[in-house]
Amino acid sequence: MRVYVPLTLPALAEAHKTGELGSGPLVAYAVTPALREWYLSEDIEELEYAALSRAALASLRLLAADPDAVRRRVVVAVDVPDRAASADPDRGLEPSALGEVTVTTAVPLAKAAAVHVDAEDAEPDVAAAADALEAADGGDDDAQSAVDGADDHELLWYATQEIPNLVGLA
């Protein structure tokens, strides 16, 4: 199963240093039954993109909690055994949990397929989105507009061999 693990650049640097994204359990995003139902598509590429987008929002939440992190969203795409990731059926249709899975095993960075990171020019919009996230969660439409502004930036694709260069940014 392909899962998308939300991180920050400092967390990616730590993963690069330790060789693993986490020892489990850790939160990731994947194409779950609830995500399929919400997205209303059978196109696997569209569904994978939706899961990646959910992970990008989770990365934004990590940035909001870490004011010292470079304001770029980071998502690592990694393949794990199907039995290693599971969705919580009680939270499956909650908007905040769409696509969310718990990975129960260690996730070696060597299993990563790719890394997705914002470009440098996205930093001002990502910073504004991270600052506005709490107000957006509270229903503030202007704040939600700022959060949506981060989505105007596509995450760039990087090969795993490029991680050392990426973490130099952290």
Secondary structure, DSSP 8 states (H G I E B T S, - for coil): -EEEEEE-HHHHHHHHHHSEEESS-EEEE---HHHHHHHT---HHHHHHHHHHHHHHHHHHHHHH-TTS-S--EEEEEE--GGGEE--TTTTTSGGGTTEEEE-S-EEGGGEEEEEE--GGGHHHHHHHHHHHHHHHTT-HHHHHHHHHHTTS--EEE-GGGHHHHHTT-
